[in-house]
Amino acid sequence: MFRFALIGLICITLQQTSDADDKKLPLSIVFKGNTEFEKLKKNAYQNNWAGLPIGKRTITVGKALVGTPYKSYTLEIDDHIEAPSVNLQGLDCWTFFEVSLGFARMLDDPENQHTPQRLLHYIELDRYRGGNCDGNYLSRLHYLEDWLWDNHQRKLVKDITKELGGVKAPVRAKEMTIGWKGYRYLKNNPELIPELAKHEKRIEKLPTYYIPRNKVRQIEGQIQDGDIIGIFSKSVGGKISTSHVGLAYRDQDGVLRLIHATTQKDYGRKVAIDSRLSSYINRFSHQAGILVARPLK
């Protein structure tokens, strides 16, 4: 009897392992840009990026990525299986900041661990709720407000928005359930939408703060290299929602600027060093303000 039970347990374990394997995508799908990765590593070793504090290290990686083409939907890599991914051949605003931060974190590890798989580990740590991707689309932190809350709670970053004078943000988080047909995973798995709507309602209730656009200039001196700058845009009913993200960079003249992956034709649709942060925020009438997250490790 015991033998049959043991055999049954082995069969179940093998089936669970098989199911887990079925939820994994090959490295060739989840990691693109080996040449760019090796170039970043060479630059990091030659210039001792690992010796920099995490914020300065992050912005140093970000500056090295300037010129990378902008590419939309780089996270939509499969119809059903969610997985950590990196594409160094094309970045959007979110993947630009998280690759910069993930690569910076990886440099704390021994050089023999500086592999695509290790960078993917740090992307998973950052991108997914609790730092764990379970193969389900909803384990990803899709909204920057949710990302900030989760990463702040895990002490990976510190939300310094409130201490910079931020006020409560009237957040609206409905973009994905309204525009679900524009997302590959949701289009192929519409049964996820009701659960996603629950996440959106929870996100709207998070204690999120923002610095209004007319207050950004006066707090620029308190922002550091490598701080993550989330940008809020005006939404319906007096609400606001995050619509863009980049990294803070203080240039050699002491001017605080924004580095981001941008679709603006003036910058050639690529990762670019933009104007003074406050000038950028006030350039577009729809932008309502910013949040600021400081990498801790």
KOLZASE-819788 format. One line per 2 residues: number of its first residue (from 1); for each residue y, z, x of N, C-alpha, C. Coordinates in nm, 3 decimals. Example, Ala and Ser with C-alpha at 12.3 -4.5 7.8 and 13.67 -1.06 7.14 Angstrom:
! KOLZASE-819788
1 = -0.569,0.780,1.319,-0.450,0.780,1.230,-0.330,0.780,1.320 | -0.225,0.708,1.285,-0.106,0.714,1.367,0.003,0.787,1.290;
//
This chain:
! KOLZASE-819788
1 = -0.121,0.000,0.084,0.000,0.000,0.000,0.125,0.000,0.087 | 0.120,0.086,0.191,0.235,0.094,0.282,0.257,-0.039,0.352;
3 = 0.142,-0.105,0.389,0.154,-0.233,0.460,0.221,-0.337,0.373 | 0.185,-0.341,0.244,0.246,-0.439,0.153,0.395,-0.409,0.135;
5 = 0.428,-0.280,0.128,0.569,-0.242,0.114,0.648,-0.284,0.237 | 0.585,-0.264,0.355,0.652,-0.301,0.480,0.673,-0.452,0.487;
7 = 0.569,-0.525,0.445,0.582,-0.672,0.444,0.693,-0.714,0.350 | 0.700,-0.647,0.234,0.806,-0.679,0.139,0.943,-0.652,0.196;
9 = 0.956,-0.541,0.270,1.083,-0.506,0.332,1.123,-0.609,0.436 | 1.023,-0.652,0.516,1.050,-0.755,0.617,1.097,-0.884,0.551;
11 = 1.033,-0.921,0.442,1.072,-1.045,0.370,1.214,-1.036,0.318 | 1.249,-0.919,0.263,1.385,-0.900,0.211,1.485,-0.909,0.325;
13 = 1.453,-0.844,0.438,1.543,-0.847,0.553,1.563,-0.987,0.604 | 1.452,-1.062,0.613,1.461,-1.201,0.659,1.545,-1.284,0.564;
15 = 1.530,-1.259,0.433,1.607,-1.333,0.333,1.754,-1.301,0.346 | 1.787,-1.168,0.369,1.927,-1.129,0.386,1.987,-1.194,0.509;
17 = 1.907,-1.200,0.619,1.954,-1.263,0.741,1.979,-1.410,0.719 | 1.887,-1.472,0.643,1.902,-1.615,0.613,2.028,-1.640,0.531;
19 = 2.051,-1.551,0.430,2.169,-1.565,0.346,2.295,-1.551,0.430 | 2.293,-1.455,0.525,2.410,-1.435,0.611,2.433,-1.558,0.697;
21 = 2.325,-1.614,0.751,2.338,-1.734,0.834,2.394,-1.850,0.754 | 2.354,-1.857,0.626,2.402,-1.965,0.540,2.553,-1.957,0.520;
23 = 2.610,-1.838,0.540,2.754,-1.820,0.519,2.835,-1.842,0.646 | 2.768,-1.885,0.752,2.837,-1.910,0.878,2.859,-2.060,0.897;
25 = 2.977,-2.094,0.947,3.009,-2.232,0.977,3.000,-2.254,1.127 | 2.965,-2.375,1.171,2.952,-2.401,1.315,3.085,-2.390,1.387;
27 = 3.077,-2.359,1.517,3.197,-2.342,1.598,3.283,-2.467,1.597 | 3.223,-2.583,1.591,3.299,-2.708,1.591,3.388,-2.722,1.468;
29 = 3.354,-2.650,1.362,3.435,-2.651,1.239,3.543,-2.544,1.244 | 3.508,-2.425,1.293,3.602,-2.311,1.286,3.695,-2.303,1.405;
31 = 3.665,-2.377,1.512,3.753,-2.372,1.629,3.783,-2.513,1.679 | 3.912,-2.548,1.678,3.955,-2.679,1.726,4.067,-2.660,1.828;
33 = 4.057,-2.736,1.938,4.161,-2.729,2.039,4.116,-2.660,2.167 | 3.997,-2.694,2.215,3.947,-2.633,2.339,4.038,-2.662,2.458;
35 = 4.089,-2.785,2.466,4.178,-2.820,2.577,4.303,-2.735,2.575 | 4.361,-2.718,2.457,4.481,-2.636,2.442,4.451,-2.488,2.474;
37 = 4.333,-2.444,2.437,4.291,-2.306,2.463,4.282,-2.281,2.614 | 4.219,-2.372,2.686,4.205,-2.357,2.831,4.342,-2.362,2.900;
39 = 4.430,-2.444,2.848,4.566,-2.453,2.905,4.640,-2.321,2.886 | 4.626,-2.260,2.768,4.689,-2.131,2.742,4.635,-2.025,2.837;
41 = 4.504,-2.024,2.855,4.442,-1.926,2.945,4.494,-1.942,3.088 | 4.500,-2.063,3.136,4.548,-2.088,3.272,4.690,-2.038,3.289;
43 = 4.774,-2.066,3.191,4.913,-2.021,3.193,4.920,-1.868,3.194 | 4.834,-1.806,3.112,4.832,-1.660,3.101,4.793,-1.595,3.234;
45 = 4.693,-1.651,3.299,4.646,-1.593,3.426,4.749,-1.612,3.537 | 4.806,-1.730,3.544,4.902,-1.759,3.651,5.028,-1.676,3.640;
47 = 5.064,-1.638,3.518,5.190,-1.566,3.497,5.171,-1.421,3.451 | 5.046,-1.374,3.460,5.014,-1.234,3.429,5.068,-1.189,3.293;
49 = 5.039,-1.267,3.191,5.080,-1.228,3.056,5.019,-1.095,3.016 | 4.899,-1.067,3.065,4.831,-0.943,3.027,4.911,-0.819,3.069;
51 = 5.000,-0.833,3.166,5.080,-0.721,3.212,5.200,-0.691,3.124 | 5.224,-0.773,3.024,5.339,-0.754,2.935,5.304,-0.663,2.818;
53 = 5.401,-0.589,2.763,5.379,-0.515,2.639,5.339,-0.611,2.528 | 5.270,-0.562,2.427,5.212,-0.650,2.325,5.315,-0.739,2.256;
55 = 5.434,-0.688,2.229,5.536,-0.770,2.163,5.582,-0.885,2.250 | 5.616,-0.855,2.375,5.661,-0.959,2.468,5.547,-1.056,2.499;
57 = 5.427,-1.004,2.503,5.311,-1.090,2.527,5.293,-1.188,2.410 | 5.310,-1.138,2.290,5.295,-1.223,2.171,5.398,-1.334,2.170;
59 = 5.524,-1.300,2.199,5.627,-1.404,2.196,5.611,-1.500,2.313 | 5.554,-1.454,2.423,5.529,-1.543,2.536,5.424,-1.647,2.498;
61 = 5.320,-1.605,2.427,5.221,-1.700,2.376,5.288,-1.795,2.277 | 5.371,-1.738,2.189,5.441,-1.820,2.090,5.526,-1.927,2.154;
63 = 5.599,-1.892,2.260,5.682,-1.992,2.330,5.596,-2.100,2.393 | 5.476,-2.062,2.441,5.386,-2.161,2.500,5.332,-2.259,2.395;
65 = 5.336,-2.219,2.269,5.288,-2.305,2.161,5.398,-2.395,2.103 | 5.521,-2.378,2.150,5.632,-2.463,2.103,5.597,-2.609,2.130;
67 = 5.618,-2.690,2.027,5.585,-2.832,2.037,5.455,-2.868,1.969 | 5.372,-2.767,1.937,5.247,-2.794,1.864,5.281,-2.851,1.726;
69 = 5.216,-2.960,1.685,5.247,-3.021,1.555,5.223,-2.926,1.438 | 5.305,-2.941,1.335,5.283,-2.866,1.211,5.169,-2.932,1.135;
71 = 5.078,-2.851,1.086,4.967,-2.905,1.007,4.938,-2.812,0.891 | 4.941,-2.865,0.771,4.915,-2.786,0.650,4.765,-2.772,0.625;
73 = 4.729,-2.670,0.549,4.593,-2.649,0.500,4.488,-2.640,0.611 | 4.525,-2.585,0.727,4.427,-2.571,0.834,4.325,-2.461,0.805;
75 = 4.353,-2.375,0.707,4.258,-2.269,0.671,4.156,-2.315,0.568 | 4.181,-2.427,0.505,4.091,-2.477,0.400,3.986,-2.565,0.466;
77 = 3.881,-2.503,0.521,3.787,-2.575,0.607,3.651,-2.598,0.542 | 3.629,-2.547,0.421,3.500,-2.565,0.355,3.520,-2.552,0.204;
79 = 3.425,-2.602,0.127,3.436,-2.593,-0.019,3.396,-2.456,-0.072 | 3.314,-2.383,0.003,3.260,-2.258,-0.050,3.263,-2.141,0.049;
81 = 3.243,-2.168,0.178,3.227,-2.060,0.275,3.361,-2.030,0.343 | 3.402,-1.906,0.335,3.523,-1.860,0.405,3.485,-1.810,0.543;
83 = 3.562,-1.847,0.645,3.532,-1.805,0.782,3.660,-1.800,0.864 | 3.667,-1.708,0.961,3.780,-1.708,1.054,3.786,-1.842,1.126;
85 = 3.907,-1.893,1.146,3.921,-2.025,1.207,4.048,-2.031,1.291 | 4.045,-2.123,1.387,4.161,-2.148,1.474,4.171,-2.298,1.493;
87 = 4.293,-2.350,1.483,4.318,-2.491,1.513,4.443,-2.497,1.600 | 4.422,-2.512,1.731,4.534,-2.516,1.825,4.596,-2.654,1.835;
89 = 4.539,-2.750,1.762,4.595,-2.886,1.761,4.700,-2.902,1.652 | 4.703,-2.809,1.558,4.801,-2.813,1.451,4.813,-2.677,1.386;
91 = 4.935,-2.627,1.370,4.959,-2.492,1.318,5.054,-2.496,1.200 | 5.033,-2.404,1.106,5.136,-2.381,1.004,5.204,-2.248,1.037;
93 = 5.296,-2.204,0.952,5.375,-2.086,0.988,5.286,-1.962,1.004 | 5.185,-1.947,0.918,5.099,-1.830,0.924,5.008,-1.836,1.046;
95 = 4.942,-1.949,1.067,4.848,-1.956,1.179,4.921,-1.951,1.312 | 5.047,-1.993,1.316,5.124,-1.982,1.441,5.139,-1.837,1.483;
97 = 5.184,-1.752,1.391,5.207,-1.613,1.432,5.075,-1.541,1.458 | 4.971,-1.570,1.381,4.847,-1.494,1.401,4.771,-1.541,1.526;
99 = 4.780,-1.669,1.562,4.720,-1.715,1.687,4.795,-1.655,1.806 | 4.928,-1.651,1.797,5.007,-1.590,1.905,4.968,-1.445,1.925;
101 = 4.954,-1.371,1.816,4.919,-1.229,1.823,4.774,-1.211,1.865 | 4.683,-1.292,1.809,4.542,-1.280,1.843,4.515,-1.310,1.989;
103 = 4.578,-1.415,2.042,4.560,-1.450,2.183,4.616,-1.339,2.272 | 4.730,-1.285,2.233,4.791,-1.175,2.309,4.697,-1.054,2.313;
105 = 4.635,-1.023,2.202,4.541,-0.910,2.198,4.418,-0.938,2.284 | 4.370,-1.059,2.281,4.251,-1.096,2.358,4.269,-1.072,2.506;
107 = 4.392,-1.085,2.556,4.418,-1.069,2.699,4.396,-0.927,2.749 | 4.380,-0.831,2.658,4.344,-0.695,2.699,4.197,-0.684,2.739;
109 = 4.118,-0.784,2.700,3.976,-0.784,2.731,3.951,-0.844,2.870 | 3.835,-0.816,2.932,3.801,-0.878,3.060,3.803,-1.031,3.048;
111 = 3.836,-1.099,3.158,3.850,-1.245,3.155,3.724,-1.317,3.109 | 3.606,-1.261,3.140,3.483,-1.329,3.099,3.461,-1.326,2.948;
113 = 3.546,-1.251,2.876,3.539,-1.247,2.730,3.645,-1.335,2.664 | 3.721,-1.406,2.744,3.826,-1.491,2.688,3.765,-1.624,2.644;
115 = 3.704,-1.620,2.528,3.631,-1.734,2.473,3.683,-1.767,2.334 | 3.653,-1.886,2.283,3.690,-1.916,2.144,3.636,-1.811,2.046;
117 = 3.513,-1.765,2.070,3.453,-1.667,1.980,3.532,-1.536,1.981 | 3.584,-1.499,2.098,3.661,-1.375,2.106,3.795,-1.388,2.035;
119 = 3.860,-1.503,2.050,3.984,-1.524,1.977,3.958,-1.522,1.827 | 3.847,-1.581,1.784,3.812,-1.577,1.642,3.790,-1.434,1.594;
121 = 3.738,-1.349,1.680,3.722,-1.207,1.646,3.858,-1.145,1.613 | 3.958,-1.172,1.695,4.090,-1.114,1.672,4.159,-1.175,1.550;
123 = 4.130,-1.301,1.523,4.182,-1.362,1.400,4.120,-1.294,1.278 | 3.991,-1.269,1.284,3.925,-1.199,1.173,3.984,-1.059,1.156;
125 = 4.006,-0.990,1.265,4.064,-0.856,1.259,4.197,-0.856,1.186 | 4.275,-0.959,1.206,4.410,-0.968,1.152,4.414,-1.026,1.011;
127 = 4.333,-1.129,0.987,4.348,-1.212,0.866,4.277,-1.159,0.743 | 4.180,-1.070,0.762,4.094,-1.030,0.651,4.109,-0.883,0.615;
129 = 4.090,-0.854,0.490,4.105,-0.719,0.439,4.009,-0.625,0.512 | 4.065,-0.521,0.573,3.983,-0.429,0.649,3.930,-0.487,0.779;
131 = 3.976,-0.607,0.816,3.931,-0.670,0.939,3.795,-0.734,0.930 | 3.746,-0.757,0.808,3.610,-0.810,0.791,3.608,-0.929,0.694;
133 = 3.556,-1.042,0.743,3.534,-1.158,0.657,3.389,-1.157,0.614 | 3.365,-1.150,0.484,3.227,-1.146,0.434,3.179,-1.281,0.382;
135 = 3.254,-1.386,0.414,3.216,-1.519,0.367,3.276,-1.555,0.232 | 3.343,-1.458,0.170,3.404,-1.479,0.040,3.553,-1.507,0.057;
137 = 3.604,-1.603,-0.015,3.744,-1.644,-0.006,3.841,-1.529,-0.030 | 3.803,-1.436,-0.116,3.894,-1.328,-0.153,3.895,-1.214,-0.053;
139 = 3.815,-1.224,0.053,3.827,-1.123,0.160,3.946,-1.153,0.250 | 4.002,-1.274,0.237,4.120,-1.309,0.316,4.246,-1.249,0.254;
141 = 4.339,-1.209,0.340,4.469,-1.158,0.295,4.562,-1.277,0.274 | 4.569,-1.326,0.152,4.638,-1.451,0.125,4.790,-1.436,0.118;
143 = 4.836,-1.318,0.081,4.980,-1.295,0.065,5.031,-1.210,0.181 | 5.146,-1.245,0.235,5.201,-1.172,0.349,5.227,-1.026,0.313;
145 = 5.266,-1.000,0.190,5.288,-0.862,0.147,5.159,-0.780,0.160 | 5.047,-0.841,0.121,4.916,-0.776,0.129,4.872,-0.762,0.275;
147 = 4.897,-0.867,0.353,4.866,-0.862,0.496,4.939,-0.746,0.563 | 5.068,-0.730,0.533,5.148,-0.625,0.594,5.095,-0.487,0.557;
149 = 5.065,-0.469,0.431,5.013,-0.339,0.386,4.881,-0.306,0.455 | 4.791,-0.402,0.458,4.658,-0.379,0.515,4.665,-0.354,0.666;
151 = 4.739,-0.439,0.738,4.748,-0.425,0.884,4.827,-0.300,0.924 | 4.925,-0.263,0.842,5.000,-0.139,0.868,4.910,-0.018,0.850;
153 = 4.829,-0.018,0.745,4.738,0.094,0.719,4.637,0.110,0.832 | 4.597,0.000,0.893,4.498,0.004,1.003,4.566,0.022,1.139;
155 = 4.698,0.040,1.137,4.776,0.066,1.259,4.767,-0.047,1.362 | 4.753,-0.169,1.311,4.759,-0.286,1.398,4.904,-0.330,1.416;
157 = 4.983,-0.312,1.312,5.127,-0.336,1.317,5.196,-0.221,1.246 | 5.326,-0.211,1.266,5.405,-0.112,1.193,5.510,-0.184,1.110;
159 = 5.511,-0.155,0.982,5.613,-0.209,0.893,5.741,-0.128,0.917 | 5.839,-0.189,0.983,5.963,-0.117,1.014,6.078,-0.158,0.921;
161 = 6.046,-0.233,0.817,6.150,-0.286,0.728,6.234,-0.175,0.665 | 6.168,-0.074,0.613,6.241,0.033,0.544,6.332,0.108,0.640;
163 = 6.281,0.138,0.761,6.363,0.214,0.856,6.480,0.132,0.910 | 6.474,0.001,0.894,6.587,-0.085,0.932,6.691,-0.096,0.821;
165 = 6.666,-0.023,0.712,6.759,-0.027,0.600,6.710,-0.110,0.483 | 6.582,-0.143,0.484,6.526,-0.223,0.376,6.526,-0.152,0.242;
167 = 6.530,-0.230,0.136,6.527,-0.177,0.000,6.401,-0.229,-0.069 | 6.365,-0.165,-0.180,6.243,-0.202,-0.252,6.250,-0.348,-0.296;
169 = 6.142,-0.420,-0.266,6.137,-0.563,-0.299,6.072,-0.583,-0.436 | 6.140,-0.652,-0.527,6.080,-0.682,-0.658,5.986,-0.803,-0.645;
171 = 5.866,-0.776,-0.600,5.773,-0.883,-0.561,5.708,-0.951,-0.681 | 5.701,-1.082,-0.672,5.622,-1.162,-0.765,5.514,-1.233,-0.685;
173 = 5.388,-1.212,-0.722,5.276,-1.274,-0.651,5.186,-1.346,-0.751 | 5.222,-1.470,-0.781,5.144,-1.548,-0.877,5.122,-1.692,-0.831;
175 = 5.169,-1.722,-0.710,5.165,-1.859,-0.661,5.026,-1.920,-0.664 | 4.925,-1.843,-0.626,4.792,-1.901,-0.610,4.721,-1.922,-0.743;
177 = 4.735,-1.828,-0.836,4.669,-1.849,-0.965,4.738,-1.958,-1.045 | 4.868,-1.972,-1.028,4.940,-2.081,-1.097,4.907,-2.216,-1.034;
179 = 4.908,-2.220,-0.901,4.885,-2.347,-0.833,4.746,-2.360,-0.774 | 4.646,-2.305,-0.842,4.510,-2.296,-0.787,4.449,-2.432,-0.752;
181 = 4.491,-2.537,-0.820,4.433,-2.669,-0.792,4.474,-2.722,-0.655 | 4.576,-2.661,-0.596,4.620,-2.704,-0.464,4.544,-2.638,-0.350;
183 = 4.449,-2.550,-0.384,4.371,-2.480,-0.282,4.225,-2.526,-0.291 | 4.175,-2.576,-0.179,4.040,-2.634,-0.177,3.934,-2.538,-0.228;
185 = 3.939,-2.413,-0.182,3.838,-2.316,-0.222,3.845,-2.286,-0.372 | 3.966,-2.268,-0.422,3.980,-2.236,-0.563,3.944,-2.354,-0.652;
187 = 3.977,-2.473,-0.608,3.943,-2.593,-0.685,3.792,-2.607,-0.700 | 3.720,-2.569,-0.595,3.574,-2.579,-0.597,3.505,-2.453,-0.648;
189 = 3.582,-2.345,-0.662,3.525,-2.218,-0.710,3.622,-2.152,-0.808 | 3.650,-2.215,-0.922,3.749,-2.161,-1.016,3.711,-2.025,-1.074;
191 = 3.583,-1.987,-1.060,3.541,-1.856,-1.110,3.606,-1.742,-1.031 | 3.667,-1.773,-0.917,3.734,-1.671,-0.837,3.873,-1.635,-0.891;
193 = 3.927,-1.718,-0.976,4.066,-1.702,-1.020,4.092,-1.569,-1.092 | 4.006,-1.524,-1.185,4.034,-1.395,-1.251,4.041,-1.279,-1.152;
195 = 3.952,-1.276,-1.052,3.955,-1.168,-0.953,4.079,-1.181,-0.864 | 4.117,-1.305,-0.832,4.238,-1.328,-0.754,4.360,-1.276,-0.830;
197 = 4.362,-1.297,-0.962,4.473,-1.248,-1.043,4.485,-1.096,-1.036 | 4.373,-1.027,-1.026,4.375,-0.880,-1.012,4.439,-0.841,-0.878;
199 = 4.405,-0.916,-0.773,4.465,-0.890,-0.643,4.617,-0.911,-0.650 | 4.659,-1.017,-0.719,4.802,-1.046,-0.729,4.875,-0.933,-0.802;
201 = 4.817,-0.881,-0.907,4.879,-0.769,-0.979,4.890,-0.646,-0.890 | 4.786,-0.622,-0.810,4.790,-0.509,-0.717,4.900,-0.528,-0.613;
203 = 4.912,-0.649,-0.561,5.012,-0.679,-0.459,5.153,-0.657,-0.512 | 5.175,-0.693,-0.637,5.308,-0.674,-0.697,5.346,-0.527,-0.706;
205 = 5.247,-0.438,-0.702,5.274,-0.294,-0.713,5.281,-0.224,-0.577 | 5.256,-0.298,-0.469,5.261,-0.237,-0.336,5.405,-0.193,-0.303;
207 = 5.422,-0.089,-0.223,5.556,-0.045,-0.184,5.614,-0.136,-0.075 | 5.656,-0.254,-0.116,5.709,-0.354,-0.023,5.861,-0.345,-0.017;
209 = 5.914,-0.354,0.105,6.059,-0.348,0.125,6.108,-0.476,0.191 | 6.237,-0.503,0.172,6.296,-0.619,0.238,6.441,-0.590,0.275;
211 = 6.489,-0.664,0.374,6.628,-0.654,0.416,6.701,-0.773,0.354 | 6.794,-0.749,0.261,6.865,-0.861,0.196,6.935,-0.950,0.298;
213 = 6.951,-1.075,0.265,7.004,-1.174,0.359,7.140,-1.136,0.416 | 7.224,-1.069,0.336,7.357,-1.034,0.385,7.357,-0.911,0.476;
215 = 7.239,-0.852,0.498,7.228,-0.736,0.587,7.154,-0.770,0.716 | 7.101,-0.891,0.727,7.017,-0.925,0.841,7.093,-0.922,0.972;
217 = 7.214,-0.976,0.972,7.290,-0.985,1.098,7.315,-0.848,1.160 | 7.343,-0.747,1.077,7.378,-0.617,1.131,7.259,-0.540,1.188;
219 = 7.135,-0.585,1.158,7.018,-0.514,1.212,6.946,-0.597,1.319 | 7.002,-0.711,1.356,6.937,-0.796,1.456,6.916,-0.723,1.589;
221 = 7.008,-0.635,1.624,6.997,-0.564,1.751,6.878,-0.470,1.758 | 6.819,-0.435,1.643,6.706,-0.343,1.639,6.571,-0.415,1.636;
223 = 6.576,-0.546,1.626,6.453,-0.625,1.624,6.416,-0.663,1.767 | 6.286,-0.659,1.797,6.238,-0.683,1.932,6.162,-0.814,1.943;
225 = 6.148,-0.861,2.068,6.065,-0.978,2.096,5.925,-0.958,2.037 | 5.876,-1.060,1.967,5.741,-1.056,1.914,5.727,-0.989,1.780;
227 = 5.835,-0.932,1.726,5.828,-0.880,1.589,5.799,-0.995,1.494 | 5.719,-0.967,1.393,5.682,-1.068,1.294,5.784,-1.063,1.181;
229 = 5.844,-1.179,1.154,5.951,-1.189,1.054,5.899,-1.264,0.932 | 5.880,-1.191,0.823,5.842,-1.254,0.697,5.967,-1.285,0.617;
231 = 5.971,-1.401,0.557,6.091,-1.445,0.485,6.064,-1.451,0.335 | 6.149,-1.382,0.260,6.139,-1.382,0.114,6.226,-1.492,0.055;
233 = 6.175,-1.553,-0.051,6.253,-1.650,-0.127,6.269,-1.601,-0.270 | 6.374,-1.647,-0.332,6.399,-1.610,-0.471,6.294,-1.672,-0.562;
235 = 6.250,-1.594,-0.661,6.152,-1.641,-0.757,6.210,-1.626,-0.898 | 6.128,-1.639,-0.998,6.177,-1.632,-1.137,6.201,-1.487,-1.178;
237 = 6.290,-1.468,-1.275,6.314,-1.336,-1.332,6.369,-1.234,-1.235 | 6.445,-1.279,-1.135,6.503,-1.186,-1.039,6.404,-1.133,-0.937;
239 = 6.285,-1.187,-0.936,6.182,-1.145,-0.840,6.196,-1.224,-0.710 | 6.124,-1.177,-0.606,6.119,-1.249,-0.480,5.975,-1.253,-0.431;
241 = 5.946,-1.346,-0.342,5.811,-1.355,-0.284,5.820,-1.413,-0.144 | 5.728,-1.374,-0.058,5.729,-1.427,0.078,5.689,-1.574,0.076;
243 = 5.763,-1.653,0.153,5.740,-1.797,0.153,5.727,-1.856,0.293 | 5.756,-1.776,0.395,5.755,-1.828,0.531,5.743,-1.711,0.628;
245 = 5.705,-1.740,0.752,5.690,-1.634,0.852,5.704,-1.694,0.991 | 5.755,-1.613,1.084,5.771,-1.657,1.222,5.779,-1.537,1.314;
247 = 5.819,-1.561,1.438,5.829,-1.455,1.537,5.973,-1.442,1.587 | 6.014,-1.319,1.612,6.148,-1.293,1.667,6.147,-1.317,1.817;
249 = 6.254,-1.382,1.865,6.266,-1.413,2.008,6.410,-1.393,2.051 | 6.430,-1.305,2.150,6.564,-1.283,2.204,6.580,-1.369,2.328;
251 = 6.671,-1.466,2.322,6.685,-1.561,2.432,6.761,-1.500,2.550 | 6.779,-1.578,2.656,6.841,-1.526,2.778,6.985,-1.483,2.760;
253 = 7.048,-1.529,2.651,7.184,-1.488,2.620,7.189,-1.368,2.526 | 7.071,-1.315,2.491,7.065,-1.199,2.403,7.070,-1.232,2.255;
255 = 7.065,-1.360,2.221,7.070,-1.401,2.080,6.931,-1.393,2.019 | 6.918,-1.324,1.905,6.789,-1.312,1.837,6.763,-1.437,1.756;
257 = 6.659,-1.509,1.793,6.627,-1.636,1.728,6.489,-1.630,1.663 | 6.458,-1.731,1.586,6.330,-1.740,1.517,6.247,-1.853,1.578;
259 = 6.123,-1.821,1.617,6.027,-1.925,1.655,5.927,-1.937,1.541 | 5.907,-2.057,1.493,5.818,-2.076,1.379,5.764,-2.218,1.375;
261 = 5.656,-2.236,1.302,5.604,-2.370,1.274,5.679,-2.419,1.150 | 5.752,-2.526,1.167,5.841,-2.570,1.060,5.814,-2.714,1.017;
263 = 5.839,-2.739,0.889,5.826,-2.874,0.835,5.958,-2.951,0.842 | 6.063,-2.886,0.892,6.195,-2.950,0.896,6.193,-3.072,0.989;
265 = 6.243,-3.183,0.939,6.245,-3.307,1.017,6.336,-3.296,1.139 | 6.441,-3.212,1.128,6.532,-3.193,1.241,6.461,-3.140,1.365;
267 = 6.349,-3.066,1.340,6.272,-3.009,1.450,6.143,-3.085,1.474 | 6.125,-3.198,1.406,6.010,-3.283,1.430,5.879,-3.233,1.372;
269 = 5.886,-3.144,1.272,5.764,-3.090,1.209,5.668,-3.034,1.314 | 5.709,-2.927,1.378,5.629,-2.867,1.484,5.673,-2.723,1.506;
271 = 5.606,-2.653,1.596,5.650,-2.520,1.635,5.779,-2.536,1.715 | 5.883,-2.463,1.675,6.015,-2.483,1.736,6.089,-2.350,1.748;
273 = 6.179,-2.345,1.847,6.272,-2.234,1.861,6.395,-2.268,1.777 | 6.417,-2.191,1.673,6.524,-2.221,1.578,6.651,-2.147,1.616;
275 = 6.747,-2.148,1.526,6.878,-2.087,1.548,6.872,-1.935,1.540 | 6.985,-1.872,1.551,6.995,-1.727,1.533,6.930,-1.689,1.400;
277 = 6.856,-1.578,1.399,6.780,-1.540,1.280,6.868,-1.530,1.157 | 6.980,-1.460,1.166,7.067,-1.443,1.049,7.123,-1.576,1.002;
279 = 7.151,-1.666,1.096,7.200,-1.799,1.059,7.093,-1.878,0.986 | 6.969,-1.864,1.033,6.858,-1.933,0.968,6.840,-1.883,0.825;
281 = 6.843,-1.751,0.808,6.823,-1.693,0.675,6.932,-1.739,0.578 | 7.055,-1.752,0.627,7.166,-1.790,0.540,7.184,-1.941,0.527;
283 = 7.103,-2.017,0.601,7.112,-2.163,0.594,7.062,-2.217,0.461 | 6.967,-2.148,0.402,6.904,-2.195,0.278,6.935,-2.098,0.165;
285 = 6.990,-2.148,0.058,7.035,-2.061,-0.052,6.920,-1.990,-0.122 | 6.799,-2.045,-0.114,6.687,-1.984,-0.185,6.629,-1.863,-0.112;
287 = 6.666,-1.844,0.017,6.609,-1.735,0.094,6.679,-1.603,0.062 | 6.598,-1.500,0.034,6.652,-1.374,-0.016,6.664,-1.266,0.090;
289 = 6.584,-1.275,0.197,6.586,-1.171,0.299,6.459,-1.172,0.380 | 6.436,-1.063,0.454,6.323,-1.060,0.546,6.248,-0.926,0.541;
291 = 6.126,-0.927,0.591,6.053,-0.806,0.626,6.023,-0.815,0.776 | 6.000,-0.701,0.839,5.978,-0.697,0.984,5.855,-0.612,1.015;
293 = 5.759,-0.672,1.084,5.638,-0.600,1.126,5.632,-0.602,1.279 | 5.608,-0.486,1.338,5.602,-0.476,1.484,5.457,-0.458,1.531;
295 = 5.406,-0.551,1.613,5.269,-0.535,1.666,5.256,-0.407,1.746 | 5.148,-0.333,1.724,5.124,-0.207,1.794,5.017,-0.221,1.900;
297 = 4.923,-0.311,1.878,4.813,-0.330,1.974,4.743,-0.462,1.945;
//
